[in-house]
C-alpha cells in the first residue's frame, strides 16, 4: 500500500522559487500541484530565454534548498564594469551565469526534472486570477515572479521599471561566460549583458521613470566603441518589482504564503533575484511544515533589506547621477587601485547584505 499523503498543496508559479518549494514539499509527502500562467516551462516569454549573472554560493545554496543547482551554473570568466567607456575588469569569483528558459542547460529545466522525480503535478496555461484569491485553500504558495496583476490583486507595494532588451546567439568563444555592466547618467539602474550557453541577454533598464531613446543610443555607442558589439533588434519592455517600501519583505499575505520576488526576496540595491528565489522557495516549504522556523529563517535572510533599501534611495541614487565624477576618480586612481576598492566594497557588502545567497555565509 502506498503511504498516504500529508495533504494537498497548491502553488502558483513554475519559476525558480515555486519549483524549489514544490520539490521540497513533495519529498515530505505532500501532493503538490503547480499552476503556471505560461503555456510551458521557462518563465515569461517577454524576457526568456535569458542569461543572468549573479553572486551565489553554489554549495551552501544547494545544501540549504535540498537541490543540487551546480549543473545549471556556469562560473563567470570575467566581468567588466564600465563608467561610461572607462573599463574596470572585475574577477568573476563567486559569480555565476544562470540561464532561464526551457532548454536543458537552464535552471528551470533542472528544477522541473527534480519536481518530476518527486511526483509534482503541473498545470500550464493556468494563471492566478484576482477573483480566485479569496477562495484559495490554506497554505497556498504564491510564486508569480514579476506578475504585475498579482501584485495589484494582493496590494504589494511596487516600483515600475522600463527597459530596452535584446537577446540572441553568439559564436565568438572569447565571449563565453563573459558579462559587462554599464553605468551612465541617462538611467537610474544600469545596462548589462551576459554571454553563456551560446546565447546572450542584453538589458538596459531604469526604475521609476520612462527609459529614453537617448539612453539607448548612448548605450549602443558604448557597445560599438568599447566592445565592438552591434545590436539592432531591441524591444521595449516594462514591469514592476516589489521594492516600493523598505518594509517590503513579507512571507505571508492575506493567509497566503509568498516566495521569490513576490515576497521581496531580492537584492534592493542591484536587483539580484536568482539566489533569493532559490532560498525563499525552501522557506516557503518550511512555512507549510514548520511555520515558526520559516518565519525565523525569512527574517534572518531579509534582515538588512530596509537598510540596503535606504542606502539606495538616500546615497546610491544621488551618486549615480555623478558617473562622470566616478570616472574621473577612477582615472586618477587607475584601474588596479579602483578595482581594489571595489573588491573590498563587494566583500563587505556580501558579508553584511543578508540577501539570500548573495552573502557567502547567508545559507550556512
N, C-alpha and C positions, 0 to 999 in steps of 0.2 A: 504493500500500500504506500502511495506517495505521501510524504509529510504534508499536513495541511498548511496553507499559507497563513501568515500572521495578519493578513488583511490586504486590502487593495489601496494602492497609491496612484494618484493621477498627477502627472507632470506636464505642464505646458512649456514647450520649447525643447527642440532636439539639438541645441547647441552644446557647447563645452560643459557648462555648469549643469544643465538639465541631464545630460547623459552620465556625468560623474555621479550625480545624486541617484540616478536610476540604477546604475550598476551596483552601487553600494547597498541600496535597499533591496534589490533583487537577491543579492547574495545573502541578505539577512532573512530571506524567506518571504518577503512581500511580493504580491502580484502587482507588477508595475506596468502602467500604460503611459506612454509618452505621446502627446499630441503636438503636432508641428504644423504651422500655417503654410510652409512651403510644400511643394509637391514631392520633394525628395530630400535626401541628405545634403548637407553642405552649407546651410545657412542662407541668408538673404542673397538673392541673385543680383541685388543692387551693387554689392561690393565683393562678392565671391565668384570665382576663386580669387584669393588674395594671399599675400605673404606679409607676416608681421614680425618685427624684430623686437624682442622683449627680454629684459633681465629675468633670470629664472635659476633656481637651484633644482636641477632635474632629480637628483637622488632624494632630497628632502621632500620635494613636492610629490614624487611618485609614492614614497613611503606613506605620506600623510593621506593622500587620496585613495590609496589602495590600487592604483592603476599605474603600470609602468609606461610612462609617456615618452621615454627616451627615443623609441623608434621614430617618433614624429618630430623630433627636434634636430636641427642642424646647427652646429656651432657657427657663430658669425666669424668670418675670416678677418674682417676689419670693418670699421665704421668711420666715416668721415663726417666731422662736424664743420659746417660752413657758416661763417659770419659774413654774409654777402658772398664774396668769392674767396675769402681768406679761409684756407683749409687747415684743420687741426685733425690729425689722424689719431683715432682712439682705438685702443686694443679691444677685441671682442670678448674679453674674459667674462664668463658667467652670463653671456648674452647669446640668444639663440633665435633662429628663424623658425616660424611656425606657419604651416600652410592651413588655410581654411577653405575647404572645398569638399567634393565628394570623391576625389581621387585617392588612390591607395596611399599616397605619401602624406595625406592630411591627418591632422589630429582628430578631425570629425570621423574619418573612416576608422581610425584606431579605436576610438571610443564606441562607435557603433558596433564594431566586431565584439568588443567586450560585453556590450549590452546583449547582443545576440546570444553569446555563450551563457549569459546569466538568465536568459529567458524573458527579457524585457519585450513588451509588445509596442509596436509603433503604429500610429495613425497619422498619415500625412494629409496635407490639404485640409487641416482641421484647426483653424485659428481660434484664439480665445476672444469671445465677443463680450462686450460690456454687459449685455443683458444676462449672460451666463454666470457672472461673477458671484452674485448673491446666492446661487444655488449650488456652488461648488462644495464638495464634501470636505470635512476636516482633514488637515494635513496635505491639502493640495499644494503642490510646489509650482511657483510661477518663475519661469526662467526664460522670459521672452526677449532677452537681449536688448536691442535698441528699438523695440517696437513702440512707436510714439502713441498709438491708440491705447495700448495697455497702460502706459504711464498716465495718460489722461483719465482713463477709467478708474485707476487706483489713486489718483491725485498725488502723484510722486513729483516733487519739485525738479524741474529740468532746465537745462541751458540749451538753446538752439545753436547748431553749428551748420556751416555751409562749406562746400569743398569742390575742388576740381579733382577728378580722379581719372587715372589711366592705368591700363594693365595690358599685358601681352606676353609674348615669348621672347627669349633671347638665346643666342648661340655662342656668345663670347665667353670662353671659360674663365677669363680673368674677372668677370663679374660675379661668378658663383659665390653665394653666401656673403655678398657684399651689401652694404647699406650706407646711405648718407642721410644727414639731417641738415636742413637749411633754415637759417633764421634771417628774417627781414622785417622791416618796419611795416610793410604792407599787410601783414597778417598778425593776429594775436597769438596763434599757435606756431606751427612750423610746416615745412614741406619735408617729405621723406620718401625714399624708395628702398625696396628690399628685393634682392635677387636670390631665388632659391628654387631648386627642383625644376629648372628650365623655364620658370615664369617670373615675372616681376609685377610689383604693385606699387603704384606711384600716387601719392595723395598730398594735396596742398590744401590745408584747411584752416579755418578761423572760427572763433566762437563769439556768439552774441552780436554778430554783425554779418552783413552780406559780403561774401568774398567778391573781390572786384576783378574785372578783366585785366586791370593794370597789374594786380598781384600775379596773375597767371603769366602775363607777358614777361614780368621780371624774373619769374621762376624759369621760364623757358630760355631766356637769355643766359641765366646762370647755368642751366644744364648744358646748353650748347657750348658755352665758353669754358667752363670749368671741368666738365665731364664728357664732352664730345658726345652727348646723348640727345637725340632729337625725338620728339613725341608730338604727333598731330591729333590723335584720337582722344580728346578729352571729353569727359562727361561731367555735367554739373549734378551734384548730389547734395542732399541736406537731411538733417535729422535732429534728434535731441539726445542728450546724455544726462543722466540723473546726478547733476552736480549743482543744483540750484541753491543749495544751502550747505553750510559746513556741518550741519547735523544730519546729513542725508543718510548715512548707512543705517539700514533697518533690516532685521531678519524676518520680521512679521508685519503684515498689513491687513487689517480687516479679517483677521483669522486665517490668513493665507501665509505660507512660507515663501519668502523671497530668496533668490540666489542669483549669482552672476551680476551682470550690470544692473539688473532690476533692484538688487539690494544695495547698490552703491559700492560694490567691491571693485573699485577701480582706483588707480593712482590719480588723485585730483590735480597733480602738477603736470604730468606729461600724458596722462590718459592711458597708461598701460592697463590692459584688461584681461590678458590671457591667464596670467597667474591667479588673479582674483577670481576668475571664472572657475578654474580648476579647484581651488581650495574651498570656495564658497559652496560648490556642489557637494563636497563632503560634509560641510557644516549643515547644509540643508537636510541631508540624510540623517545627520545626528539630531536635527530638530524633530524628526519623527521618532527616533529610537531613544533619545536621551536629551530632552529639551533643555534641562538645566546646563548640561555640559555644552550644548550647542550655543546657548546664549553667551556663556563664558568664552568660548572659542571665538565667536563672532566679535565680541568686544575686544579680545586680545588682538585679533588681526586688523581691526579698523580703529584702534585706539588713538592713532595720530592723524586720522582723516581731517578733523577740524583744524588742527594746527597747520597741516600742509595746505589745506584749502585757503586758510587766511594768508599764508605766505604767498600763495599765487596771486591772490587779489591785491594784497597790500604792497608786495615787494616785486614779485616777478613781472606782473603786467606792466607796471611803470618802467621797469628796467628794459623790458622787451621793446619798448618804443625807442630805445637808445642803442640799437645794434651797432651803429657807427662808432659809438664810444667803446664798446667791447672790442670791435675790430681794431681800433687804434691801440688799445691797451695790449691786445694780442700781438700786434706787430712790434710794439716796443719790447714786450717780454720775450717774444719769439715762440715758435710752436712748441718747443720742448718744455719751457717753463710754464706756458699756458696749459699744456697737457697735464703737467704735474699737479697744477692747481685744480684742474677739472677732475682728475682721478681721485684726488683727496676729497673733493666735494662729493663725488659719486659714492665713494666708500662710506663717508659719513652719512649721506642720505640713505643708503641701503641699510645701514646699521640701525637707523632711527625711524625709518619710514613706517614700519609696521604694515605696509601694504602687502597683502597675501602673496607670498612667493617672491616679492621684489627684494626683500631682505634675505640674505643667505641664511639667517638664523630664524626666520619667521615661521618656518614649518617644523622646527625642532621643538 
